[in-house]
Amino acid sequence: MKLQNPKLGVNIDHIATLRQARGTDYPSIVNAALAAESGGADFITVHLREDRRHIQDSDVFNLKREIKTYLNLELAATEEMKQIALELVPSAICIVPEKREEITTEGGLNITKKLAYLSKFCEELSAKGITVALFLEPDLEHVELAASIGVPAIELHTGEYANTSDARREKELDRLTQAASLGRELGLIINAGHGLDYENVREVSKIGLFTDLNIGHSIVCKAIDVGLASAVELMKDQLKGG
Ligand code: PXP
């Protein structure tokens, strides 16, 4: 059975990227989250990276306290991140692979090699009532492995679909559809994200099998497209009557 429209998780990491670029205390992460919510975000997603290149520890605690919807925290399966998660107890967590030198998350988890470790890691978080998802490639074997360790949810990596040529796009959509269908049959909640933008998201949404879509970079970029003129007007106002 097809689902209604997916919920939108707005990833605001790149608001923090701008802040960290200058070491200022603006733009405010909490204000950004509240603005996203007033635009209709169903929940807020952030990735606390091991190198803290954008989101900081204090951000996740401030967000959890201040937002009106709920927090979905992306993190690597490390001991340090587990301790933070157990203290914070966000509503949802998505476990992602992380490499220090990457610009952004480059693919799904290597679930085949790390099954036992991930299973225990997820169990500890789930015991706190957190809905835990694993970030996976749209690969049938990976979906089956996730179901076998009892996680309630997976997020399928849409990066290949988003970055592929027009000629391969149908193929990538098909992979996503197959993986999502199998996941649903196995009783998993199926989310998706990465590289989705104002053009390519419709085809993914139309699949009708995704509960949540997590989207960040394209939305933050659109905010600049639609908001820069007003920001300049406000600065011009400050120059008046010099
Ligand atoms: N989902 C996951 C698991 C991610 O790691 C990211 C990037 O942090 C996103 C979704 C959002 O990707 P994008 O910024 O390309 O929309």
Boltz pocket constraint, residues with backbone or C-beta under 6 A from the ligand:
constraints:
  - pocket:
      binder: B
      contacts: [[A, 11], [A, 13], [A, 47], [A, 74], [A, 94], [A, 96], [A, 104], [A, 105], [A, 135], [A, 155], [A, 192], [A, 193], [A, 194], [A, 195], [A, 196], [A, 214], [A, 215], [A, 216], [A, 217], [A, 218]]
      max_distance: 6.0
